[in-house]
Amino acid sequence: MKFIIEDKLFDILPDLYFGLVVAKGIDNAALEDNLLADFVSAQKNAEERFAKVDLKKDPSIMPYREAFRTLGINPNKFRCSIEAMIKRIAKGGRIPTINTMVDLVNTISINNVLAMGCHDIDAFDSDIWVRYAKQGDVFVPFGSEEEESPDEGEVVYASGNRIKTRRWIWRQSELGKAVEGTKNFFMPIDGFKSKNGQTVEKAANELAKIIGDTFGVEAKVAFLDKENPSVEI
């Protein structure tokens, strides 16, 4: 199985840069008090940092908003995952605990202000792509059971015709979500080489180290860009 970025995306967004962490054999039902404390702390720190900030003009959020516009996605109507999380936290809201690994990924996402995902590899039956949607693709919104079709030409995360996220990093599907029983994880980090590339690398290596220290599992780390658009999972 591979993780592949469609070449045509780099024609429009040549600066795209993806980090990837793959970890297998994790006990996601284990309760790790230190990780939960870090999750709580990350949100408190983010609230203090962003409470009076105009996120639309924040340098950590702006590259995502600009990329959305380039892709024809209205960033005011469809906020990318990290902007949506930070906006909620800045207003005094909180991201609820879901399970150990999702909380861990969200912690690192919030601390580094990066769009990150956490998916169940075993729910993928073919290569994982970031590509343009096409006819026959199927998406099941998070928390729903009803199928819908993405807009043709919309950027998506996909495996076969099963869509994992719509509008690139806007909304996740029920198909492939990481749950308490998930053991094998696919965790992408979406960024831009010249804008936050070093932060993408820092976050990927940090995530891999925490996984190793906490679960005794050696995680695979990789980075993808225009020159290296695919990697074996």
N, C-alpha and C positions, 0 to 999 in steps of 0.2 A: 504494500500500500504506500502511496506517495501523497505528499502535500504539494499542490501545484498552483501557481498563480498564472492566470491566463495572460499571454503575452500582450494582448491588446490593451490591457489595463495600464501597462507601463507606457504605452504610447500617449495616454492621456495624463497619467500621474507617474512620471518617470522617477520621482523621489520616493515612491512607496518602499517601505522597509518592514519586514515581518520577522519577529522573533518567534520561535516555537520551542515549547517544552513538552516532551512526551515522557510520561511516567507510568509504569505498569506494575501491578501487584501491590497496590496500596489498600490498606484497611480504612476505607472512608467512613466506617461507622465508629472508629475510635474517637473519643472525645479528648481533645488536646486543649487544656485550659489556657496554656500560654498563647496558642494561636487565636483563641477567642478573645483574650485580653488585647492582643495586637489589633484585632479587627475593630474592637471598640475604640481603642486609642487612635487608630487611623482616621476614623470618622470624626472624633473630637477635634483632632488636629486640623482636618480639612475644613470643619465648620469655622474654626478660628481663622484659618487662612483665607477662606473665600466668602465669609459672611458679608463683606462690603465690596466685593469685587464684581465688576461687570464681566460675566463669563464670555460674552460675545467678543470682548476685546482682550481677554487674557491670553498671553502668548503660548500657554500650554494647550489651550482649547482651540485657538484660531486656526491652526493647520488642519484640524479635522473639519471645521466649518467650511474652510476654503475648498477642501477636497470634495466635500459633499456638493457644494455649488458646482464645481467642475464636472461632477458626475450627474448633474441635473437633479439633485436632491435638495429640497428646501430645508436648511438646517434649523430654521425656526419651527417648522412643523414636525420634522423628524430629527430629533437630537440624537447624536451618537451616544453610545452606551456610557462613556466616561463623563460626557457633559451632563447627561441625565442624572447620573449618580451624584456628581458634585453639586448640581443645582438643588437636588433634594436635600442633601446634607447641609448645604449653606443656608437653607431656609429653616434649619432646625429639625428636619426629618432624619430618619435613620434607615439604613439598608438592613433588612432583617437577616438573622443568621439562617442559612439554608442547610448546609452540611460542611464538614471539615474542609474539603478541598475547594469548594466554591467560595467559602469564606476566606480561605487563604489567598486565592486568586484575586478576590475583590479587595482584600487588604493591600496587596501589592499594586493593584490597579489604582486605588485611591491615593496611596502614598506617592506614586510616581506620575499620577495624572496621565495614564495610558489606557487605551482601549484594549481590554483583554477578554478572552473567553475561556470557558471550561466545559469540555464536552466528553462524552463517553465514547471511546474508540470502538467499543464492541457494537455500537449502534450504527456504525458506518460499514457498508458492504462493498465499497469500492473506493478509489482514490478520492481524496478531499480536495476540492477546488475552490479558489476564489475566482469567480467567472461571471459572465453576463447570463442572466436568466434566459430561458428559452421555453418554447411551448412544451407542455407536458410536465413541467416542474411542479412540485407539490410542497406546500408549506402548512404546518399546523401551528398556529400561534401559541405562545407560552400560556399555559393554563386553560387551553381549549382542546376540543377533540375534533373540531370541524376543519376540513381541509380548505385551503384557498390557493389561488395561483398568484405568484409574484408577477409584476409587470414585465413584459418581455423587454429585455435589454437592461433590466435592473441588476446592479451588482449584488451578488449573493455568495455565501458560503454554501457549498453543495457537495453531496456524495451521490453519484448517479443523478436521479431526478428528485431526490429528497433534499429540500432546502433547510439548512441549519440556521442561517440568519438572513433576514431580509434587509434590503437597502444597506448592504455591506455590514455595518456594525451598529445597526439601529435596534433590531428586535430579534430575539432568539426563539427557536422553535421548540416544541415539545419533543421533536424527533432528535434524539441524541443528547438531551440534557443530562448533566451529571447528577446522580441521586446517591443516597446513602450506600446503596449496594454496588455502585460503580467501582471497579478496581483498576481500570486502564484509562488513562486520561490524555486528551489532546488539548493543549493549552496555547492558543495563538496570541501574539501581541502585535497589534497593528499600529504602525507609525510611519515616520518619514525620515529618511537617512540624514538629511541636512538640518532638520528641525529638532528631532528628539531621538535620533539614532543611538546616541550613547546611552540614553535613558532606557531605550528598548533593550539594549545589551545588558545593562545593569539589572533590570527587572528580571530578565530571563535567567541570568546567572544566580540572582538572589533566590528566585523561586526554586531552581534546581537544588541549591544548597539547603534550603529549608526542608525540602522533600527528603533529601539524603539524611539530614540530621534527625528529622522527626520519624521517618518511616523506614530508614535503612535501605532505601531504594535509590539506585543510580538513575537519574533522569537524563534523557538525551536532550541536548540543546542545539538548535540550528538557527541560521539566519538566512532570509531570502530577500533578494532584490532583483533588479533588472538583469544583472549578469548571472544570477543564480536563482532561477525562478521555481525550482522544485527540489524536494528532498525526500529520501526514503523515511517512512515512519517505522 
